């Protein structure tokens, strides 16, 4: 295979555009230097082109240093909900009425009811910074750490916000906001440009609402105490100090109540409710995400309360998915790969017959 043919095959395999040499630079920069793709890109390039990993690394770094600033290699970071509000005013108004928003000013306060968890006690147990907004354990889930630019110091500016669910925006915001040029409004965007904008922003880390499994994964990260950066020792200390964990968290119940923000074309003014068919699909996807999440962190901590909660999460999910034929492989082997296969298999199907009786009542929405 020629070098050009190899480069073209490599770029296409990762959905990157190849436009002569400049396109290959872009391909390498986006494919290799985005941390979550580095390892798989290296292995794929070696397979396709016969380059040894250390040669690929040297070549990629040389390209990056010659043509791109250091900021291009920086980790994605949160830029803050105010930038989202410029276009998503209705969604922001809804967010400001949720606990995700109001908790920024309340979650650290001691409750008047002594039977409720004490933030002060939990904070003391995990140690570190004495303010929740600066404590590396607490801010993993309770706050959004914003930065003006890659070199700035992150600061807690809000509670759980847009980027907590849809991904850190530093790499995708400018793509997401571009409808084809500076003076082109969303209504005038061409179909081809929109398709490319959606694909490019997704590749840059945007989790679109249509990516239901990925959104569900983010929910489970915090609502299942499954954040990969949450240390096992801190888990034990938190739970020992009374930090809650809810093994009965269910996606439809918690996403279609106060936090629902479904303003879609052609009626952008309406916060649309899900149909029973849509609820059933989301229910199954949420249970799939819960099962994978619980299974993957089951052995993370030896804390009995944590293990018991994760077992309960897994049991709940298995019971909920028992009547879904497409979930057989996932139930046999809970993995992200099998969960995504399930999502693909149920797309467009009406699952109300299988799970309709298990859907939460509207009056129980949170």
Secondary structure as GFF3:
##gff-version 3
##sequence-region A 1 366
A	DSSP	alpha_helix	3	13	.	.	.	ID=ss1
A	DSSP	alpha_helix	20	33	.	.	.	ID=ss2
A	DSSP	three_ten_helix	35	37	.	.	.	ID=ss3
A	DSSP	alpha_helix	38	49	.	.	.	ID=ss4
A	DSSP	alpha_helix	53	67	.	.	.	ID=ss5
A	DSSP	three_ten_helix	70	73	.	.	.	ID=ss6
A	DSSP	alpha_helix	81	85	.	.	.	ID=ss7
A	DSSP	alpha_helix	89	95	.	.	.	ID=ss8
A	DSSP	alpha_helix	99	106	.	.	.	ID=ss9
A	DSSP	alpha_helix	119	126	.	.	.	ID=ss10
A	DSSP	three_ten_helix	132	134	.	.	.	ID=ss11
A	DSSP	alpha_helix	139	142	.	.	.	ID=ss12
A	DSSP	beta_strand	144	146	.	.	.	ID=ss13
A	DSSP	beta_strand	155	158	.	.	.	ID=ss14
A	DSSP	alpha_helix	162	166	.	.	.	ID=ss15
A	DSSP	alpha_helix	173	176	.	.	.	ID=ss16
A	DSSP	three_ten_helix	186	188	.	.	.	ID=ss17
A	DSSP	alpha_helix	191	203	.	.	.	ID=ss18
A	DSSP	alpha_helix	212	223	.	.	.	ID=ss19
A	DSSP	alpha_helix	232	240	.	.	.	ID=ss20
A	DSSP	alpha_helix	251	255	.	.	.	ID=ss21
A	DSSP	alpha_helix	276	297	.	.	.	ID=ss22
A	DSSP	alpha_helix	304	321	.	.	.	ID=ss23
A	DSSP	three_ten_helix	325	327	.	.	.	ID=ss24
A	DSSP	alpha_helix	328	332	.	.	.	ID=ss25
A	DSSP	alpha_helix	336	346	.	.	.	ID=ss26
A	DSSP	alpha_helix	352	355	.	.	.	ID=ss27
A	DSSP	three_ten_helix	356	358	.	.	.	ID=ss28
A	DSSP	three_ten_helix	362	364	.	.	.	ID=ss29
###
